[in-house]
Amino acid sequence: MDFDLFVIGGGSAGVRCARIAAGHGARVGVAEERFWGGTCVNIGCVPKKLLVQAGEYGAWADDAAGFGWSIRKGPHDWAKLIAAKDREITRLEGIYRKLLNGAGATIFDARATFIDPHTLDVGGKRVTAEKIVIATGGHPERPPIPGAELGIISDDAFFLKEMPKRVIICGSGYIAVEFAGIFQALGAETHLVYRQPLPLRGFDEDMRTALAEALTAQGVILHPDRVLKNLAADGDKRVLMFGSSEVLSADLVFFATGRKPNTAGLGLDKAGVAARPSGAVIVSPRSQTSQAHIYALGDVTDQVNLTPVATAEGHALADTLFGGNPREISLRNVPSAVFSTPPVSTVGLTEEQAAAMGPVDVYVTKFTPMRHNLSGRNRKTTMKLVVDQASQKIVGVHMLGEDAPEIVQGLAIAVVMGATKQDFDRTIGIHPTAAEEFVTLRTRTRVAGVAQAAE
Ligand SMILES: Cc1cc2nc3c(=O)[nH]c(=O)nc-3n(C[C@H](O)[C@H](O)[C@H](O)COP(=O)(O)OP(=O)(O)OC[C@H]3O[C@@H](n4cnc5c(N)ncnc54)[C@H](O)[C@@H]3O)c2cc1C
């Protein structure tokens, strides 16, 4: 065999797995067909956050007047921002490539596909490996409506030549609401169109409501309960029609309506690897596929599609196979953030999930952050704790507001450790912060769950 381990895909999961396995002394090959670092570094988390930050500067310039500054805000230069972003991404991509080389992995700038369970075609070359990892990630999918090709997807949004004056974003998942915040903050008239009554399906209802209010306060025009029918061109304009025959036109239509695992044409059948109808590779908790020596990691398994989960899975698998440290990662209490404007961050169960399991004490607070009493900006923070009534353990922490991801990351440790409401109560706050509210929530807002229904 040419390699002990061959990794298909040089994204978050693949790079981490290849690098750690090579560090453990394995002979590792890794193929990447597009860009090292994958989605997160090139067309995901990192460039997205840079664009969010670009938008924040504009709002801060406006806020400063309330603090005595006279800042005259000029127009935003989109091309300059994209060029700066591209330089940073090129730098990061180089770092990923270097990390793999440094660890002693053999890298292939090529597409890899299965020929048989131990043999791959890597850019026209036959390569054999004892163990193989599928870490091919996913891609955005347009909705199945006529004219969908006239709209863009998130991959394109990072490379637009110019900022549209009027944009329609379809979808209400985290990518949709993040880009709504970005486009609005950078000066576009932004419409968010979605099927549900509230954005961010699957998140806590209080957060969904707070986000709808925050988007509206930011100036994003919401169109809930809409079913897409078709998209057409009218010269340079794009005209979107809904099921109700209502139409909405814009310079740009952006579909953020879902993602699909990258398994088409990979040859899973030749490798004997089972997948779901969606294309997602089926894995055990230790990332093993239906073929014992083939593993799958990250978004291609469509479980919890986040970079830290992909890297943790990659690291655990390399330790298991080559480090003499067999382990699996837990997908419970995975903290996450939505970099909307302002952001939402959460760890643990929503009130609805927790209440379905038993009675819960719910604490909610909503306030204007200190800064905005002076800035005059219409911006609120909402914070919420969900507490299991029987054990008094904190089972859910949710926040919409400035710095929410920074705050919730710390609290996630407490939740993973099984902290109780009493542990939060005996923790002294840091004043004056928004975060201190999490340790000073004394008055229960409501009880939810089974016992309440029985009362
Ligand atoms: C717009 C956007 C914003 C996001 N923001 C966040 C965020 O803020 N926080 C967060 O945690 N997550 C975020 N994510 C999700 C995150 O990017 C993914 O969860 C993560 O990249 C998954 O890593 P992966 O290694 O599984 O796949 P990927 O990073 O997609 O890597 C897979 C790689 O495999 C390559 N590949 C595919 N097929 C082959 C083949 N046959 N041969 C060779 N190479 C192949 C691809 O080119 C790709 O580089 C975001 C995603 C998007 C799209």
The ligand as an SDF file (V2000), in Angstrom:
LIG
                    3D

 53 58  0  0  0  0  0  0  0  0999 V2000
  -21.1940   30.7170    4.2070 C   0  0  0  0  0  0  0  0  0  0  0  0
  -20.8040   29.7570    5.3070 C   0  0  0  0  0  0  0  0  0  0  0  0
  -20.5300   30.2310    6.5610 C   0  0  0  0  0  0  0  0  0  0  0  0
  -20.1610   29.3560    7.5760 C   0  0  0  0  0  0  0  0  0  0  0  0
  -19.9130   29.8620    8.8110 N   0  0  0  0  0  0  0  0  0  0  0  0
  -19.5460   29.0350    9.8220 C   0  0  0  0  0  0  0  0  0  0  0  0
  -19.2480   29.5620   11.1100 C   0  0  0  0  0  0  0  0  0  0  0  0
  -19.3360   30.7600   11.3420 O   0  0  0  0  0  0  0  0  0  0  0  0
  -18.8580   28.6860   12.0600 N   0  0  0  0  0  0  0  0  0  0  0  0
  -18.7410   27.3420   11.8400 C   0  0  0  0  0  0  0  0  0  0  0  0
  -18.3630   26.5930   12.7490 O   0  0  0  0  0  0  0  0  0  0  0  0
  -19.0330   26.8160   10.6210 N   0  0  0  0  0  0  0  0  0  0  0  0
  -19.4310   27.6370    9.6210 C   0  0  0  0  0  0  0  0  0  0  0  0
  -19.6920   27.1140    8.3750 N   0  0  0  0  0  0  0  0  0  0  0  0
  -19.6380   25.6440    8.1970 C   0  0  0  0  0  0  0  0  0  0  0  0
  -18.2110   25.1700    7.9920 C   0  0  0  0  0  0  0  0  0  0  0  0
  -17.6210   25.8750    6.9320 O   0  0  0  0  0  0  0  0  0  0  0  0
  -18.1990   23.6730    7.7230 C   0  0  0  0  0  0  0  0  0  0  0  0
  -18.8750   23.0020    8.7600 O   0  0  0  0  0  0  0  0  0  0  0  0
  -16.7850   23.1230    7.6140 C   0  0  0  0  0  0  0  0  0  0  0  0
  -16.0750   23.7650    6.6000 O   0  0  0  0  0  0  0  0  0  0  0  0
  -16.8410   21.6120    7.3640 C   0  0  0  0  0  0  0  0  0  0  0  0
  -15.5370   21.1080    7.1540 O   0  0  0  0  0  0  0  0  0  0  0  0
  -15.3210   19.8310    6.2430 P   0  0  0  0  0  0  0  0  0  0  0  0
  -13.8620   19.5320    6.3350 O   0  0  0  0  0  0  0  0  0  0  0  0
  -16.2870   18.7930    6.5850 O   0  0  0  0  0  0  0  0  0  0  0  0
  -15.6950   20.2960    4.7620 O   0  0  0  0  0  0  0  0  0  0  0  0
  -15.0750   21.4370    3.8660 P   0  0  0  0  0  0  0  0  0  0  0  0
  -14.4780   22.5230    4.6700 O   0  0  0  0  0  0  0  0  0  0  0  0
  -16.1610   21.8130    2.9100 O   0  0  0  0  0  0  0  0  0  0  0  0
  -13.8870   20.7310    3.0940 O   0  0  0  0  0  0  0  0  0  0  0  0
  -14.0920   19.7590    2.1250 C   0  0  0  0  0  0  0  0  0  0  0  0
  -13.0220   19.9080    1.0760 C   0  0  0  0  0  0  0  0  0  0  0  0
  -13.0160   18.7510    0.2510 O   0  0  0  0  0  0  0  0  0  0  0  0
  -12.7190   19.1360   -1.0800 C   0  0  0  0  0  0  0  0  0  0  0  0
  -13.2120   18.0620   -1.9480 N   0  0  0  0  0  0  0  0  0  0  0  0
  -14.4950   17.6940   -2.1790 C   0  0  0  0  0  0  0  0  0  0  0  0
  -14.5290   16.6040   -2.9630 N   0  0  0  0  0  0  0  0  0  0  0  0
  -13.2370   16.2640   -3.2270 C   0  0  0  0  0  0  0  0  0  0  0  0
  -12.6180   15.2150   -3.9600 C   0  0  0  0  0  0  0  0  0  0  0  0
  -13.3480   14.2620   -4.5390 N   0  0  0  0  0  0  0  0  0  0  0  0
  -11.2690   15.1910   -4.0420 N   0  0  0  0  0  0  0  0  0  0  0  0
  -10.5080   16.1370   -3.4380 C   0  0  0  0  0  0  0  0  0  0  0  0
  -11.0480   17.1480   -2.7240 N   0  0  0  0  0  0  0  0  0  0  0  0
  -12.3940   17.2060   -2.5970 C   0  0  0  0  0  0  0  0  0  0  0  0
  -13.4510   20.4480   -1.2460 C   0  0  0  0  0  0  0  0  0  0  0  0
  -12.8860   21.2210   -2.2870 O   0  0  0  0  0  0  0  0  0  0  0  0
  -13.2500   21.0770    0.1370 C   0  0  0  0  0  0  0  0  0  0  0  0
  -12.1190   21.9250    0.1610 O   0  0  0  0  0  0  0  0  0  0  0  0
  -20.0480   27.9630    7.3210 C   0  0  0  0  0  0  0  0  0  0  0  0
  -20.3110   27.4710    6.0390 C   0  0  0  0  0  0  0  0  0  0  0  0
  -20.6850   28.3570    5.0370 C   0  0  0  0  0  0  0  0  0  0  0  0
  -20.9640   27.8150    3.6510 C   0  0  0  0  0  0  0  0  0  0  0  0
  1  2  1  0
  2  3  1  0
  2 52  2  0
  3  4  2  0
  4  5  1  0
  4 50  1  0
  5  6  2  0
  6  7  1  0
  6 13  1  0
  7  8  2  0
  7  9  1  0
  9 10  1  0
 10 11  2  0
 10 12  1  0
 12 13  2  0
 13 14  1  0
 14 15  1  0
 14 50  1  0
 15 16  1  0
 16 17  1  0
 16 18  1  0
 18 19  1  0
 18 20  1  0
 20 21  1  0
 20 22  1  0
 22 23  1  0
 23 24  1  0
 24 25  2  0
 24 26  1  0
 24 27  1  0
 27 28  1  0
 28 29  2  0
 28 30  1  0
 28 31  1  0
 31 32  1  0
 32 33  1  0
 33 34  1  0
 33 48  1  0
 34 35  1  0
 35 36  1  0
 35 46  1  0
 36 37  1  0
 36 45  1  0
 37 38  2  0
 38 39  1  0
 39 40  1  0
 39 45  2  0
 40 41  1  0
 40 42  2  0
 42 43  1  0
 43 44  2  0
 44 45  1  0
 46 47  1  0
 46 48  1  0
 48 49  1  0
 50 51  2  0
 51 52  1  0
 52 53  1  0
M  END
$$$$
